[in-house]
Amino acid sequence: MAQRTARDVRDSNEDDKYLQPAALMVVRIAQQLVMANYKLHEDTQGVEGFPQVTALEEQGEGDEKTYVKKEIPAQITEMIAAFDEYIARVPIDKDPYRNHDRFAYTAGEIPFLYGQFEEAKRRLNPIYQTSCGKTEYGYLAWEKLITMANKENDFDRSRELAQASKKKSCAMSADQEQEQMAIADPSIQRGFYQEASKAYEIACYGKTGAPKDEPCAKTLPTDGPERDKQWRKAAELYEGALREAPERKEAPEAAILGASSYKQIGEYDKAISMYELFIKAYGKEETLQKLKNGDPEKNKGPDRKGYEERVKFLKVAYDALAEAYVLFFDYRRAAQTYDKIADIGHFSAEDRRLAARNAVFLYINIGDRGKMASSRKQFLSMNPPGEAKAEVDWLIATADLKEWDKRGPDRGNNKTARMKAMNTMDAFYRRYQRNADGYAYAVQAAFHAATARRLGKDPAYAKWCNNTVSAYDNFASKEGTDPETGKSKALGSLQASMAAECEYRAIDADLKKKFDYDAGHHRYKGVIVDVRKEFTEDVEVKAKGWYDKLQHVIDKYLSPPWAVAARARQGSLYDSCRTGLFHAREPGLKLYTPKEDKMLKKLDKLCIDTGSEKACNGYDDFTAKRRALWRKTRDEDLASADRAMVAGYAEAVVWAKAWKVHVDAVDDAVSRLAFYTDIIGDAKLRDYTSNVQDIATKQPFVYQDKMFLRMRRGMITEEPPKVLTAPLPVVPQ
């Protein structure tokens, strides 16, 4: 009733004497109704009425924080309407208390507090435009507008408002001036980072809004100069943002993505500068100490979370800087960076030890023994675990190994380097052969000591190969077995390959002396019965014995290169036997026993001297049947050896392809299979390889006609294969 009466007076045309008081009464009554609801809400503990809202409500934490949009109660909406009516009906010259400004601002502030940003902006923007620098409400309107722009991630508007405040301040007091700077400067800085972020997203993904933890698109329609231009834009914007505000939370992202952008266009020197800029500003010791221990001057306690986050990003930047130096082939500065990491007490002991280890490794590679020793000393001062200490000792031992050229002539300085490397390897092996911390490196030391002796033609090579195998056994025992497969965890390791090579070379050397056809073995002579017996023994007993030794190398170590070599060598066993049998010739080969030979000579004499048809026919029938029998049994024996030979060679070729390894034994296997293609024939080769399985696909190997001829290394043009000549016919005795 009172509000209606006040409105009637306000809207009366009789006289404006009571216009302002009546209009103000309408506002006061609306305000009292709102206040009554505040009190009712408080008295009923929230059952009735509504609470007073004095600040914008937000939810979430960190980057996930968002403002809450709420419905404005009807009574407050009516109060805003009363404000509007007052402004509309009461002329400024009739408003002695300047309520226009206060009511207009309050009518805009209320929707701001309730998260109704569009309405708030509609009402506050005119106040900002007309009252900035003139009234306190002009400043307050600017403050709310820039706050809303930041909350809505409207970076363009936020930066516009912030930069406008630099040109014309809305502040009306010193305190407001400070507040304005505290809001505007971060908004401008944030705008720099956001602009850079958008440029990066366009360069990386071809669009904005993509999550940055996803890998960049490999190809985009803009690939080429246009995309490079976008990468450069992102890099330069990130660099500018980092220089402008290196302390902001976006700084780590700017350093990492900015440097990455420079790398995309091959400018590693600028990427390095980005990391250095970030480290210099973000890693200030004073700042780190204040975060860690607190800042008494500002009455601030320790910020453990902030400290740990800063240290984490600082470590990422240092690592990236060191890696960039490596990519830029500046190994000395990379080593110096790792030295610096090892010196920084804020990083974990493990990270510092690893950095010192990396420094040792890099100094070894550039031949700086003085720095290498210094980094080792620093590493040892950090109380490293035994295995880590053994690793660094091994890295230092390899410095002498690197000075020896294994492929160079063994004379002069290179021979001296070989002897020095050999002695260093000997010493390391003796130091760690019984120390479990260094078992992995003891294998390598023994192997390199053996290799140095082998290439120097030192007979002690065999002893050191045995040391390599023994060291591997210790290493494998320490590694244990895989609980899922039940097999040794050492299988297929570098150490396994070293021990496998030693065992393989020993077997290979023995084969070259004691079994290979090229060494003079399998030169079958005598009566065919004895030849077949000797051949069978070679295949089923002797070859099987060597086969098992080679299989031991395959099974014990499962080293891809040496398993392939051993499998091919297994095939060569049967190659030697079948080659010997194929080349068995008279007069060394005897088709007849002495008794049979004597009988044939008698028949031959009767045939010639008397013309006895019976004697002539008997001679011809016997010799023809014997030659046919020999060829038949010889072909059967050859076929049995061929099957084992082809399977071994073919399986070695398949393994090498699946494991992506190359060894000379595979070239030899392909060469032999190509050689035998026209001798054995495609049909038999297909049959003999039918049980070979591709270990990569688990599918049967599929032989294609003449495929091994096409696989020969270095073959460019078609050449007729070199075919073994057929054995000469038996000459009658």
Secondary structure, DSSP 4 states (H G I P E B T S, - for coil): -HHHHHHHHHT-SS-STTHHHHHHHHHHHHHHHHHHHHHHHHHTTTSSS-PPP-S--EESSGGG-EEPP-PPPHHHHHHHHHHHHHHHHS-GGG-TT-HHHHHHHHHHHHHHHTT-HHHHHHHHHHHHHHHTTTSHHHHHHHHHHHHHHHHTT-HHHHHHHHHHHHHS----SHHHHHHHHHHHHHHHHHHHHHHHHHHHHHHHHSSSS--TTSPPPS--TTTTHHHHHHHHHHHHHHHHHHHH-TTSTTHHHHHHHHHHHHHHTT-HHHHHHHHHHHHHHHT-HHHHHHHHH-BGGGTB---HHHHHHHHHHHHHHHHHHHHHHHHTT-HHHHHHHHHHHHH-TTS-HHHHHHHHHHHHHHHHHTT-HHHHHHHHHHHHTT---HHHHHHHHHHHHHHHHHTS-TTS-SSHHHHHHHHHHHHHHHHHHHHHTT-GGGHHHHHHHHHHHHHHHHHTT-TTHHHHHHHHHHHHHHHHHHH-B-TTT-SBTTTTSHHHHHHHHHHHHHHHHHHHHHT-GGGT-----EEHHHHHHHHHHIIIIIHHHHHHHHHHHHHHH--HHHHHHHHHHHHHHHHHHHHHHHT--TTTEESS-HHHHHHHHHHHHHHHHH--HHHHHHHHHHHHHHHHHHHHHHHHHHHHHHHHHHHHHHHHHHHHHHHT---HHHHHHHHHHHHHHHHH-HHHHHHHTTT-B-TTT-PBP---TTHHHHHSTT--S--PPP-PPPPPPPPP-
